[in-house]
Amino acid sequence: MSSAPTQLTMYSTSWCPFCVRLKAGLKAEGISFVEVDIDENPDAIPFVESVNGGNRTVPTLHYPSGATQTNPSVAQVKQALAGTGVVD
């Protein structure tokens, strides 16, 4: 598994409706993130597969704490970021 990112990172694809919905929700809440499109950045695929039982499931989020979540709701992201200074 790769080391923890310095910013919230979302692994996604351009065609994934769950990714589109989560990106819109995070932007609406003012939560900043770095997006990595695994179709455009195939070097990211092994990480996504490593945290999803070998599957290329997106959206996969990687938090600065090192934790990951797959297809979370905005509320779940906010909960995971609570106390980090990213989200109040």
PDB file of N, CA, C and O in Angstrom:
ATOM      1  N   MET A   1       0.857  -1.181   0.000  1.00  0.00           N
ATOM      2  CA  MET A   1       0.000   0.000   0.000  1.00  0.00           C
ATOM      3  C   MET A   1       0.897   1.236   0.000  1.00  0.00           C
ATOM      4  O   MET A   1       1.964   1.240   0.615  1.00  0.00           O
ATOM      5  N   SER A   2       0.459   2.272  -0.688  1.00  0.00           N
ATOM      6  CA  SER A   2       1.266   3.486  -0.742  1.00  0.00           C
ATOM      7  C   SER A   2       1.131   4.260   0.560  1.00  0.00           C
ATOM      8  O   SER A   2       0.216   4.031   1.351  1.00  0.00           O
ATOM      9  N   SER A   3       2.063   5.178   0.761  1.00  0.00           N
ATOM     10  CA  SER A   3       2.019   5.977   1.983  1.00  0.00           C
ATOM     11  C   SER A   3       0.841   6.947   1.938  1.00  0.00           C
ATOM     12  O   SER A   3       0.272   7.206   0.877  1.00  0.00           O
ATOM     13  N   ALA A   4       0.489   7.471   3.091  1.00  0.00           N
ATOM     14  CA  ALA A   4      -0.654   8.374   3.193  1.00  0.00           C
ATOM     15  C   ALA A   4      -0.389   9.659   2.402  1.00  0.00           C
ATOM     16  O   ALA A   4       0.722  10.188   2.417  1.00  0.00           O
ATOM     17  N   PRO A   5      -1.415  10.149   1.716  1.00  0.00           N
ATOM     18  CA  PRO A   5      -1.260  11.402   0.962  1.00  0.00           C
ATOM     19  C   PRO A   5      -1.291  12.595   1.909  1.00  0.00           C
ATOM     20  O   PRO A   5      -1.749  12.477   3.045  1.00  0.00           O
ATOM     21  N   THR A   6      -0.808  13.730   1.450  1.00  0.00           N
ATOM     22  CA  THR A   6      -0.854  14.941   2.268  1.00  0.00           C
ATOM     23  C   THR A   6      -2.224  15.600   2.210  1.00  0.00           C
ATOM     24  O   THR A   6      -2.567  16.381   3.098  1.00  0.00           O
ATOM     25  N   GLN A   7      -3.020  15.299   1.178  1.00  0.00           N
ATOM     26  CA  GLN A   7      -4.381  15.823   1.019  1.00  0.00           C
ATOM     27  C   GLN A   7      -5.326  14.668   0.764  1.00  0.00           C
ATOM     28  O   GLN A   7      -4.914  13.601   0.310  1.00  0.00           O
ATOM     29  N   LEU A   8      -6.612  14.891   1.063  1.00  0.00           N
ATOM     30  CA  LEU A   8      -7.623  13.911   0.710  1.00  0.00           C
ATOM     31  C   LEU A   8      -7.507  13.631  -0.783  1.00  0.00           C
ATOM     32  O   LEU A   8      -7.479  14.559  -1.591  1.00  0.00           O
ATOM     33  N   THR A   9      -7.440  12.361  -1.149  1.00  0.00           N
ATOM     34  CA  THR A   9      -7.278  11.971  -2.545  1.00  0.00           C
ATOM     35  C   THR A   9      -8.426  11.073  -2.951  1.00  0.00           C
ATOM     36  O   THR A   9      -8.750  10.111  -2.255  1.00  0.00           O
ATOM     37  N   MET A  10      -9.047  11.392  -4.092  1.00  0.00           N
ATOM     38  CA  MET A  10     -10.130  10.581  -4.634  1.00  0.00           C
ATOM     39  C   MET A  10      -9.660   9.924  -5.927  1.00  0.00           C
ATOM     40  O   MET A  10      -9.287  10.598  -6.887  1.00  0.00           O
ATOM     41  N   TYR A  11      -9.686   8.601  -5.929  1.00  0.00           N
ATOM     42  CA  TYR A  11      -9.414   7.839  -7.143  1.00  0.00           C
ATOM     43  C   TYR A  11     -10.753   7.639  -7.833  1.00  0.00           C
ATOM     44  O   TYR A  11     -11.719   7.190  -7.216  1.00  0.00           O
ATOM     45  N   SER A  12     -10.803   7.975  -9.119  1.00  0.00           N
ATOM     46  CA  SER A  12     -12.078   7.993  -9.824  1.00  0.00           C
ATOM     47  C   SER A  12     -11.876   7.673 -11.301  1.00  0.00           C
ATOM     48  O   SER A  12     -10.765   7.392 -11.751  1.00  0.00           O
ATOM     49  N   THR A  13     -12.976   7.724 -12.038  1.00  0.00           N
ATOM     50  CA  THR A  13     -12.960   7.702 -13.502  1.00  0.00           C
ATOM     51  C   THR A  13     -13.955   8.763 -13.969  1.00  0.00           C
ATOM     52  O   THR A  13     -14.829   9.176 -13.208  1.00  0.00           O
ATOM     53  N   SER A  14     -13.822   9.196 -15.202  1.00  0.00           N
ATOM     54  CA  SER A  14     -14.711  10.232 -15.730  1.00  0.00           C
ATOM     55  C   SER A  14     -16.120   9.707 -15.968  1.00  0.00           C
ATOM     56  O   SER A  14     -17.072  10.487 -15.989  1.00  0.00           O
ATOM     57  N   TRP A  15     -16.267   8.412 -16.147  1.00  0.00           N
ATOM     58  CA  TRP A  15     -17.559   7.824 -16.508  1.00  0.00           C
ATOM     59  C   TRP A  15     -18.330   7.251 -15.319  1.00  0.00           C
ATOM     60  O   TRP A  15     -19.432   6.735 -15.503  1.00  0.00           O
ATOM     61  N   CYS A  16     -17.790   7.328 -14.132  1.00  0.00           N
ATOM     62  CA  CYS A  16     -18.410   6.736 -12.943  1.00  0.00           C
ATOM     63  C   CYS A  16     -19.439   7.690 -12.334  1.00  0.00           C
ATOM     64  O   CYS A  16     -19.065   8.766 -11.866  1.00  0.00           O
ATOM     65  N   PRO A  17     -20.732   7.323 -12.326  1.00  0.00           N
ATOM     66  CA  PRO A  17     -21.745   8.221 -11.771  1.00  0.00           C
ATOM     67  C   PRO A  17     -21.587   8.437 -10.263  1.00  0.00           C
ATOM     68  O   PRO A  17     -21.932   9.507  -9.761  1.00  0.00           O
ATOM     69  N   PHE A  18     -21.082   7.458  -9.545  1.00  0.00           N
ATOM     70  CA  PHE A  18     -20.859   7.604  -8.109  1.00  0.00           C
ATOM     71  C   PHE A  18     -19.747   8.625  -7.840  1.00  0.00           C
ATOM     72  O   PHE A  18     -19.807   9.385  -6.874  1.00  0.00           O
ATOM     73  N   CYS A  19     -18.737   8.629  -8.707  1.00  0.00           N
ATOM     74  CA  CYS A  19     -17.635   9.593  -8.595  1.00  0.00           C
ATOM     75  C   CYS A  19     -18.151  11.007  -8.839  1.00  0.00           C
ATOM     76  O   CYS A  19     -17.827  11.932  -8.094  1.00  0.00           O
ATOM     77  N   VAL A  20     -18.957  11.167  -9.890  1.00  0.00           N
ATOM     78  CA  VAL A  20     -19.511  12.485 -10.217  1.00  0.00           C
ATOM     79  C   VAL A  20     -20.332  13.021  -9.051  1.00  0.00           C
ATOM     80  O   VAL A  20     -20.214  14.189  -8.679  1.00  0.00           O
ATOM     81  N   ARG A  21     -21.157  12.163  -8.482  1.00  0.00           N
ATOM     82  CA  ARG A  21     -22.012  12.581  -7.362  1.00  0.00           C
ATOM     83  C   ARG A  21     -21.168  12.961  -6.145  1.00  0.00           C
ATOM     84  O   ARG A  21     -21.424  13.990  -5.520  1.00  0.00           O
ATOM     85  N   LEU A  22     -20.179  12.156  -5.803  1.00  0.00           N
ATOM     86  CA  LEU A  22     -19.351  12.447  -4.632  1.00  0.00           C
ATOM     87  C   LEU A  22     -18.530  13.717  -4.845  1.00  0.00           C
ATOM     88  O   LEU A  22     -18.414  14.533  -3.931  1.00  0.00           O
ATOM     89  N   LYS A  23     -17.963  13.895  -6.027  1.00  0.00           N
ATOM     90  CA  LYS A  23     -17.197  15.118  -6.303  1.00  0.00           C
ATOM     91  C   LYS A  23     -18.076  16.355  -6.129  1.00  0.00           C
ATOM     92  O   LYS A  23     -17.652  17.337  -5.520  1.00  0.00           O
ATOM     93  N   ALA A  24     -19.284  16.312  -6.654  1.00  0.00           N
ATOM     94  CA  ALA A  24     -20.205  17.447  -6.530  1.00  0.00           C
ATOM     95  C   ALA A  24     -20.537  17.713  -5.064  1.00  0.00           C
ATOM     96  O   ALA A  24     -20.576  18.866  -4.635  1.00  0.00           O
ATOM     97  N   GLY A  25     -20.773  16.661  -4.303  1.00  0.00           N
ATOM     98  CA  GLY A  25     -21.095  16.809  -2.888  1.00  0.00           C
ATOM     99  C   GLY A  25     -19.944  17.380  -2.087  1.00  0.00           C
ATOM    100  O   GLY A  25     -20.148  18.238  -1.228  1.00  0.00           O
ATOM    101  N   LEU A  26     -18.733  16.911  -2.360  1.00  0.00           N
ATOM    102  CA  LEU A  26     -17.565  17.430  -1.642  1.00  0.00           C
ATOM    103  C   LEU A  26     -17.338  18.894  -1.975  1.00  0.00           C
ATOM    104  O   LEU A  26     -17.042  19.699  -1.092  1.00  0.00           O
ATOM    105  N   LYS A  27     -17.477  19.241  -3.255  1.00  0.00           N
ATOM    106  CA  LYS A  27     -17.310  20.642  -3.666  1.00  0.00           C
ATOM    107  C   LYS A  27     -18.369  21.517  -3.007  1.00  0.00           C
ATOM    108  O   LYS A  27     -18.062  22.621  -2.558  1.00  0.00           O
ATOM    109  N   ALA A  28     -19.608  21.042  -2.941  1.00  0.00           N
ATOM    110  CA  ALA A  28     -20.695  21.806  -2.313  1.00  0.00           C
ATOM    111  C   ALA A  28     -20.430  22.041  -0.827  1.00  0.00           C
ATOM    112  O   ALA A  28     -20.849  23.057  -0.272  1.00  0.00           O
ATOM    113  N   GLU A  29     -19.736  21.104  -0.188  1.00  0.00           N
ATOM    114  CA  GLU A  29     -19.403  21.230   1.234  1.00  0.00           C
ATOM    115  C   GLU A  29     -18.092  21.969   1.468  1.00  0.00           C
ATOM    116  O   GLU A  29     -17.698  22.198   2.612  1.00  0.00           O
ATOM    117  N   GLY A  30     -17.417  22.343   0.383  1.00  0.00           N
ATOM    118  CA  GLY A  30     -16.148  23.054   0.517  1.00  0.00           C
ATOM    119  C   GLY A  30     -14.990  22.176   0.941  1.00  0.00           C
ATOM    120  O   GLY A  30     -14.010  22.668   1.501  1.00  0.00           O
ATOM    121  N   ILE A  31     -15.090  20.887   0.680  1.00  0.00           N
ATOM    122  CA  ILE A  31     -14.031  19.942   1.049  1.00  0.00           C
ATOM    123  C   ILE A  31     -13.087  19.795  -0.136  1.00  0.00           C
ATOM    124  O   ILE A  31     -13.485  19.336  -1.207  1.00  0.00           O
ATOM    125  N   SER A  32     -11.851  20.183   0.063  1.00  0.00           N
ATOM    126  CA  SER A  32     -10.886  20.099  -1.033  1.00  0.00           C
ATOM    127  C   SER A  32     -10.308  18.681  -1.115  1.00  0.00           C
ATOM    128  O   SER A  32     -10.164  17.982  -0.112  1.00  0.00           O
ATOM    129  N   PHE A  33      -9.990  18.297  -2.327  1.00  0.00           N
ATOM    130  CA  PHE A  33      -9.429  16.974  -2.567  1.00  0.00           C
ATOM    131  C   PHE A  33      -8.627  16.997  -3.864  1.00  0.00           C
ATOM    132  O   PHE A  33      -8.803  17.866  -4.717  1.00  0.00           O
ATOM    133  N   VAL A  34      -7.757  16.030  -3.980  1.00  0.00           N
ATOM    134  CA  VAL A  34      -6.997  15.808  -5.202  1.00  0.00           C
ATOM    135  C   VAL A  34      -7.670  14.646  -5.912  1.00  0.00           C
ATOM    136  O   VAL A  34      -7.972  13.628  -5.289  1.00  0.00           O
ATOM    137  N   GLU A  35      -7.904  14.785  -7.199  1.00  0.00           N
ATOM    138  CA  GLU A  35      -8.537  13.707  -7.958  1.00  0.00           C
ATOM    139  C   GLU A  35      -7.500  12.998  -8.819  1.00  0.00           C
ATOM    140  O   GLU A  35      -6.683  13.636  -9.482  1.00  0.00           O
ATOM    141  N   VAL A  36      -7.544  11.675  -8.798  1.00  0.00           N
ATOM    142  CA  VAL A  36      -6.676  10.860  -9.642  1.00  0.00           C
ATOM    143  C   VAL A  36      -7.584   9.968 -10.477  1.00  0.00           C
ATOM    144  O   VAL A  36      -8.218   9.051  -9.954  1.00  0.00           O
ATOM    145  N   ASP A  37      -7.644  10.240 -11.775  1.00  0.00           N
ATOM    146  CA  ASP A  37      -8.450   9.438 -12.702  1.00  0.00           C
ATOM    147  C   ASP A  37      -7.622   8.205 -13.066  1.00  0.00           C
ATOM    148  O   ASP A  37      -6.575   8.324 -13.702  1.00  0.00           O
ATOM    149  N   ILE A  38      -8.088   7.033 -12.665  1.00  0.00           N
ATOM    150  CA  ILE A  38      -7.285   5.824 -12.890  1.00  0.00           C
ATOM    151  C   ILE A  38      -7.239   5.419 -14.361  1.00  0.00           C
ATOM    152  O   ILE A  38      -6.370   4.642 -14.755  1.00  0.00           O
ATOM    153  N   ASP A  39      -8.156   5.931 -15.178  1.00  0.00           N
ATOM    154  CA  ASP A  39      -8.069   5.677 -16.622  1.00  0.00           C
ATOM    155  C   ASP A  39      -6.928   6.478 -17.229  1.00  0.00           C
ATOM    156  O   ASP A  39      -6.262   6.018 -18.156  1.00  0.00           O
ATOM    157  N   GLU A  40      -6.705   7.679 -16.704  1.00  0.00           N
ATOM    158  CA  GLU A  40      -5.629   8.543 -17.206  1.00  0.00           C
ATOM    159  C   GLU A  40      -4.303   8.289 -16.496  1.00  0.00           C
ATOM    160  O   GLU A  40      -3.240   8.626 -17.019  1.00  0.00           O
ATOM    161  N   ASN A  41      -4.365   7.695 -15.308  1.00  0.00           N
ATOM    162  CA  ASN A  41      -3.177   7.430 -14.491  1.00  0.00           C
ATOM    163  C   ASN A  41      -3.159   5.968 -14.062  1.00  0.00           C
ATOM    164  O   ASN A  41      -3.397   5.661 -12.894  1.00  0.00           O
ATOM    165  N   PRO A  42      -2.878   5.063 -14.999  1.00  0.00           N
ATOM    166  CA  PRO A  42      -2.937   3.633 -14.675  1.00  0.00           C
ATOM    167  C   PRO A  42      -1.965   3.202 -13.577  1.00  0.00           C
ATOM    168  O   PRO A  42      -2.128   2.123 -13.008  1.00  0.00           O
ATOM    169  N   ASP A  43      -0.964   4.018 -13.269  1.00  0.00           N
ATOM    170  CA  ASP A  43      -0.055   3.680 -12.165  1.00  0.00           C
ATOM    171  C   ASP A  43      -0.786   3.666 -10.829  1.00  0.00           C
ATOM    172  O   ASP A  43      -0.290   3.085  -9.864  1.00  0.00           O
ATOM    173  N   ALA A  44      -1.969   4.304 -10.757  1.00  0.00           N
ATOM    174  CA  ALA A  44      -2.756   4.356  -9.521  1.00  0.00           C
ATOM    175  C   ALA A  44      -3.627   3.110  -9.336  1.00  0.00           C
ATOM    176  O   ALA A  44      -4.136   2.868  -8.241  1.00  0.00           O
ATOM    177  N   ILE A  45      -3.796   2.332 -10.381  1.00  0.00           N
ATOM    178  CA  ILE A  45      -4.678   1.161 -10.317  1.00  0.00           C
ATOM    179  C   ILE A  45      -4.236   0.155  -9.244  1.00  0.00           C
ATOM    180  O   ILE A  45      -5.092  -0.332  -8.505  1.00  0.00           O
ATOM    181  N   PRO A  46      -2.961  -0.176  -9.123  1.00  0.00           N
ATOM    182  CA  PRO A  46      -2.577  -1.149  -8.086  1.00  0.00           C
ATOM    183  C   PRO A  46      -2.981  -0.721  -6.678  1.00  0.00           C
ATOM    184  O   PRO A  46      -3.358  -1.567  -5.868  1.00  0.00           O
ATOM    185  N   PHE A  47      -2.911   0.576  -6.369  1.00  0.00           N
ATOM    186  CA  PHE A  47      -3.333   1.028  -5.046  1.00  0.00           C
ATOM    187  C   PHE A  47      -4.834   0.793  -4.864  1.00  0.00           C
ATOM    188  O   PHE A  47      -5.261   0.248  -3.846  1.00  0.00           O
ATOM    189  N   VAL A  48      -5.620   1.201  -5.841  1.00  0.00           N
ATOM    190  CA  VAL A  48      -7.080   1.028  -5.757  1.00  0.00           C
ATOM    191  C   VAL A  48      -7.413  -0.448  -5.587  1.00  0.00           C
ATOM    192  O   VAL A  48      -8.242  -0.805  -4.750  1.00  0.00           O
ATOM    193  N   GLU A  49      -6.784  -1.293  -6.363  1.00  0.00           N
ATOM    194  CA  GLU A  49      -7.029  -2.735  -6.250  1.00  0.00           C
ATOM    195  C   GLU A  49      -6.595  -3.264  -4.880  1.00  0.00           C
ATOM    196  O   GLU A  49      -7.239  -4.154  -4.325  1.00  0.00           O
ATOM    197  N   SER A  50      -5.504  -2.716  -4.338  1.00  0.00           N
ATOM    198  CA  SER A  50      -4.972  -3.225  -3.064  1.00  0.00           C
ATOM    199  C   SER A  50      -5.906  -2.959  -1.889  1.00  0.00           C
ATOM    200  O   SER A  50      -5.885  -3.701  -0.907  1.00  0.00           O
ATOM    201  N   VAL A  51      -6.720  -1.918  -1.972  1.00  0.00           N
ATOM    202  CA  VAL A  51      -7.618  -1.599  -0.856  1.00  0.00           C
ATOM    203  C   VAL A  51      -9.065  -2.030  -1.138  1.00  0.00           C
ATOM    204  O   VAL A  51      -9.959  -1.791  -0.326  1.00  0.00           O
ATOM    205  N   ASN A  52      -9.283  -2.662  -2.290  1.00  0.00           N
ATOM    206  CA  ASN A  52     -10.627  -3.098  -2.669  1.00  0.00           C
ATOM    207  C   ASN A  52     -10.670  -4.568  -3.080  1.00  0.00           C
ATOM    208  O   ASN A  52     -11.393  -4.943  -4.003  1.00  0.00           O
ATOM    209  N   GLY A  53      -9.899  -5.383  -2.397  1.00  0.00           N
ATOM    210  CA  GLY A  53      -9.939  -6.817  -2.639  1.00  0.00           C
ATOM    211  C   GLY A  53      -9.624  -7.218  -4.068  1.00  0.00           C
ATOM    212  O   GLY A  53     -10.153  -8.207  -4.575  1.00  0.00           O
ATOM    213  N   GLY A  54      -8.752  -6.443  -4.721  1.00  0.00           N
ATOM    214  CA  GLY A  54      -8.361  -6.754  -6.093  1.00  0.00           C
ATOM    215  C   GLY A  54      -9.247  -6.113  -7.142  1.00  0.00           C
ATOM    216  O   GLY A  54      -9.015  -6.299  -8.337  1.00  0.00           O
ATOM    217  N   ASN A  55     -10.254  -5.366  -6.729  1.00  0.00           N
ATOM    218  CA  ASN A  55     -11.182  -4.734  -7.673  1.00  0.00           C
ATOM    219  C   ASN A  55     -10.802  -3.275  -7.918  1.00  0.00           C
ATOM    220  O   ASN A  55     -10.216  -2.615  -7.060  1.00  0.00           O
ATOM    221  N   ARG A  56     -11.147  -2.794  -9.102  1.00  0.00           N
ATOM    222  CA  ARG A  56     -10.911  -1.390  -9.462  1.00  0.00           C
ATOM    223  C   ARG A  56     -12.154  -0.570  -9.125  1.00  0.00           C
ATOM    224  O   ARG A  56     -12.766   0.034 -10.006  1.00  0.00           O
ATOM    225  N   THR A  57     -12.512  -0.553  -7.873  1.00  0.00           N
ATOM    226  CA  THR A  57     -13.731   0.111  -7.439  1.00  0.00           C
ATOM    227  C   THR A  57     -13.460   1.586  -7.150  1.00  0.00           C
ATOM    228  O   THR A  57     -12.559   1.933  -6.386  1.00  0.00           O
ATOM    229  N   VAL A  58     -14.261   2.440  -7.777  1.00  0.00           N
ATOM    230  CA  VAL A  58     -14.180   3.879  -7.562  1.00  0.00           C
ATOM    231  C   VAL A  58     -15.574   4.416  -7.283  1.00  0.00           C
ATOM    232  O   VAL A  58     -16.557   3.835  -7.744  1.00  0.00           O
ATOM    233  N   PRO A  59     -15.682   5.506  -6.541  1.00  0.00           N
ATOM    234  CA  PRO A  59     -14.594   6.280  -5.967  1.00  0.00           C
ATOM    235  C   PRO A  59     -13.974   5.592  -4.756  1.00  0.00           C
ATOM    236  O   PRO A  59     -14.664   5.032  -3.903  1.00  0.00           O
ATOM    237  N   THR A  60     -12.666   5.657  -4.715  1.00  0.00           N
ATOM    238  CA  THR A  60     -11.911   5.229  -3.537  1.00  0.00           C
ATOM    239  C   THR A  60     -11.221   6.461  -2.990  1.00  0.00           C
ATOM    240  O   THR A  60     -10.523   7.168  -3.717  1.00  0.00           O
ATOM    241  N   LEU A  61     -11.418   6.715  -1.707  1.00  0.00           N
ATOM    242  CA  LEU A  61     -10.787   7.867  -1.066  1.00  0.00           C
ATOM    243  C   LEU A  61      -9.640   7.401  -0.191  1.00  0.00           C
ATOM    244  O   LEU A  61      -9.724   6.374   0.482  1.00  0.00           O
ATOM    245  N   HIS A  62      -8.563   8.179  -0.215  1.00  0.00           N
ATOM    246  CA  HIS A  62      -7.376   7.916   0.606  1.00  0.00           C
ATOM    247  C   HIS A  62      -7.147   9.177   1.429  1.00  0.00           C
ATOM    248  O   HIS A  62      -6.930  10.261   0.886  1.00  0.00           O
ATOM    249  N   TYR A  63      -7.199   9.016   2.740  1.00  0.00           N
ATOM    250  CA  TYR A  63      -7.105  10.136   3.673  1.00  0.00           C
ATOM    251  C   TYR A  63      -5.671  10.349   4.134  1.00  0.00           C
ATOM    252  O   TYR A  63      -4.865   9.419   4.113  1.00  0.00           O
ATOM    253  N   PRO A  64      -5.346  11.581   4.555  1.00  0.00           N
ATOM    254  CA  PRO A  64      -4.010  11.837   5.102  1.00  0.00           C
ATOM    255  C   PRO A  64      -3.665  10.952   6.298  1.00  0.00           C
ATOM    256  O   PRO A  64      -2.489  10.755   6.602  1.00  0.00           O
ATOM    257  N   SER A  65      -4.668  10.426   6.970  1.00  0.00           N
ATOM    258  CA  SER A  65      -4.418   9.514   8.097  1.00  0.00           C
ATOM    259  C   SER A  65      -3.930   8.147   7.623  1.00  0.00           C
ATOM    260  O   SER A  65      -3.437   7.341   8.413  1.00  0.00           O
ATOM    261  N   GLY A  66      -4.077   7.898   6.308  1.00  0.00           N
ATOM    262  CA  GLY A  66      -3.733   6.594   5.750  1.00  0.00           C
ATOM    263  C   GLY A  66      -4.945   5.718   5.534  1.00  0.00           C
ATOM    264  O   GLY A  66      -4.866   4.711   4.830  1.00  0.00           O
ATOM    265  N   ALA A  67      -6.086   6.092   6.140  1.00  0.00           N
ATOM    266  CA  ALA A  67      -7.327   5.323   5.987  1.00  0.00           C
ATOM    267  C   ALA A  67      -7.866   5.463   4.568  1.00  0.00           C
ATOM    268  O   ALA A  67      -7.549   6.413   3.852  1.00  0.00           O
ATOM    269  N   THR A  68      -8.685   4.497   4.184  1.00  0.00           N
ATOM    270  CA  THR A  68      -9.342   4.541   2.881  1.00  0.00           C
ATOM    271  C   THR A  68     -10.834   4.283   3.058  1.00  0.00           C
ATOM    272  O   THR A  68     -11.261   3.687   4.047  1.00  0.00           O
ATOM    273  N   GLN A  69     -11.614   4.739   2.089  1.00  0.00           N
ATOM    274  CA  GLN A  69     -13.039   4.441   2.019  1.00  0.00           C
ATOM    275  C   GLN A  69     -13.400   4.244   0.564  1.00  0.00           C
ATOM    276  O   GLN A  69     -12.854   4.902  -0.322  1.00  0.00           O
ATOM    277  N   THR A  70     -14.326   3.332   0.328  1.00  0.00           N
ATOM    278  CA  THR A  70     -14.799   3.075  -1.022  1.00  0.00           C
ATOM    279  C   THR A  70     -16.262   3.475  -1.127  1.00  0.00           C
ATOM    280  O   THR A  70     -17.101   3.028  -0.346  1.00  0.00           O
ATOM    281  N   ASN A  71     -16.551   4.319  -2.099  1.00  0.00           N
ATOM    282  CA  ASN A  71     -17.890   4.813  -2.381  1.00  0.00           C
ATOM    283  C   ASN A  71     -18.605   5.344  -1.131  1.00  0.00           C
ATOM    284  O   ASN A  71     -19.737   4.953  -0.847  1.00  0.00           O
ATOM    285  N   PRO A  72     -17.934   6.240  -0.383  1.00  0.00           N
ATOM    286  CA  PRO A  72     -18.580   6.783   0.809  1.00  0.00           C
ATOM    287  C   PRO A  72     -19.572   7.881   0.451  1.00  0.00           C
ATOM    288  O   PRO A  72     -19.535   8.438  -0.646  1.00  0.00           O
ATOM    289  N   SER A  73     -20.451   8.178   1.387  1.00  0.00           N
ATOM    290  CA  SER A  73     -21.331   9.340   1.252  1.00  0.00           C
ATOM    291  C   SER A  73     -20.540  10.573   1.699  1.00  0.00           C
ATOM    292  O   SER A  73     -19.484  10.451   2.319  1.00  0.00           O
ATOM    293  N   VAL A  74     -21.054  11.743   1.384  1.00  0.00           N
ATOM    294  CA  VAL A  74     -20.419  12.977   1.848  1.00  0.00           C
ATOM    295  C   VAL A  74     -20.394  12.994   3.378  1.00  0.00           C
ATOM    296  O   VAL A  74     -19.407  13.417   3.979  1.00  0.00           O
ATOM    297  N   ALA A  75     -21.475  12.537   4.003  1.00  0.00           N
ATOM    298  CA  ALA A  75     -21.521  12.487   5.469  1.00  0.00           C
ATOM    299  C   ALA A  75     -20.412  11.599   6.027  1.00  0.00           C
ATOM    300  O   ALA A  75     -19.799  11.945   7.038  1.00  0.00           O
ATOM    301  N   GLN A  76     -20.147  10.473   5.393  1.00  0.00           N
ATOM    302  CA  GLN A  76     -19.077   9.581   5.848  1.00  0.00           C
ATOM    303  C   GLN A  76     -17.706  10.241   5.689  1.00  0.00           C
ATOM    304  O   GLN A  76     -16.826  10.069   6.533  1.00  0.00           O
ATOM    305  N   VAL A  77     -17.531  10.988   4.611  1.00  0.00           N
ATOM    306  CA  VAL A  77     -16.268  11.703   4.407  1.00  0.00           C
ATOM    307  C   VAL A  77     -16.100  12.762   5.486  1.00  0.00           C
ATOM    308  O   VAL A  77     -15.027  12.889   6.075  1.00  0.00           O
ATOM    309  N   LYS A  78     -17.163  13.524   5.746  1.00  0.00           N
ATOM    310  CA  LYS A  78     -17.094  14.550   6.776  1.00  0.00           C
ATOM    311  C   LYS A  78     -16.764  13.931   8.133  1.00  0.00           C
ATOM    312  O   LYS A  78     -15.970  14.487   8.892  1.00  0.00           O
ATOM    313  N   GLN A  79     -17.364  12.796   8.438  1.00  0.00           N
ATOM    314  CA  GLN A  79     -17.086  12.110   9.705  1.00  0.00           C
ATOM    315  C   GLN A  79     -15.605  11.678   9.764  1.00  0.00           C
ATOM    316  O   GLN A  79     -14.954  11.830  10.798  1.00  0.00           O
ATOM    317  N   ALA A  80     -15.092  11.150   8.668  1.00  0.00           N
ATOM    318  CA  ALA A  80     -13.704  10.693   8.637  1.00  0.00           C
ATOM    319  C   ALA A  80     -12.729  11.862   8.786  1.00  0.00           C
ATOM    320  O   ALA A  80     -11.628  11.695   9.311  1.00  0.00           O
ATOM    321  N   LEU A  81     -13.138  13.040   8.322  1.00  0.00           N
ATOM    322  CA  LEU A  81     -12.273  14.222   8.395  1.00  0.00           C
ATOM    323  C   LEU A  81     -12.472  15.031   9.669  1.00  0.00           C
ATOM    324  O   LEU A  81     -11.712  15.963   9.932  1.00  0.00           O
ATOM    325  N   ALA A  82     -13.482  14.690  10.464  1.00  0.00           N
ATOM    326  CA  ALA A  82     -13.774  15.443  11.689  1.00  0.00           C
ATOM    327  C   ALA A  82     -12.552  15.448  12.602  1.00  0.00           C
ATOM    328  O   ALA A  82     -11.920  14.418  12.838  1.00  0.00           O
ATOM    329  N   GLY A  83     -12.245  16.622  13.100  1.00  0.00           N
ATOM    330  CA  GLY A  83     -11.104  16.757  14.011  1.00  0.00           C
ATOM    331  C   GLY A  83      -9.771  16.901  13.322  1.00  0.00           C
ATOM    332  O   GLY A  83      -8.742  17.016  13.989  1.00  0.00           O
ATOM    333  N   THR A  84      -9.763  16.897  11.993  1.00  0.00           N
ATOM    334  CA  THR A  84      -8.505  17.026  11.265  1.00  0.00           C
ATOM    335  C   THR A  84      -8.215  18.460  10.851  1.00  0.00           C
ATOM    336  O   THR A  84      -7.120  18.767  10.381  1.00  0.00           O
ATOM    337  N   GLY A  85      -9.207  19.344  11.028  1.00  0.00           N
ATOM    338  CA  GLY A  85      -9.038  20.729  10.587  1.00  0.00           C
ATOM    339  C   GLY A  85      -9.499  20.950   9.163  1.00  0.00           C
ATOM    340  O   GLY A  85      -9.580  22.091   8.708  1.00  0.00           O
ATOM    341  N   VAL A  86      -9.805  19.873   8.450  1.00  0.00           N
ATOM    342  CA  VAL A  86     -10.293  19.990   7.072  1.00  0.00           C
ATOM    343  C   VAL A  86     -11.761  20.344   7.070  1.00  0.00           C
ATOM    344  O   VAL A  86     -12.205  21.159   6.261  1.00  0.00           O
ATOM    345  N   VAL A  87     -12.528  19.733   7.980  1.00  0.00           N
ATOM    346  CA  VAL A  87     -13.960  19.956   8.099  1.00  0.00           C
ATOM    347  C   VAL A  87     -14.290  20.164   9.565  1.00  0.00           C
ATOM    348  O   VAL A  87     -13.799  19.434  10.426  1.00  0.00           O
ATOM    349  N   ASP A  88     -15.109  21.146   9.846  1.00  0.00           N
ATOM    350  CA  ASP A  88     -15.515  21.374  11.238  1.00  0.00           C
ATOM    351  C   ASP A  88     -16.669  20.483  11.606  1.00  0.00           C
ATOM    352  O   ASP A  88     -17.150  20.532  12.738  1.00  0.00           O
TER     353      ASP A  88
END
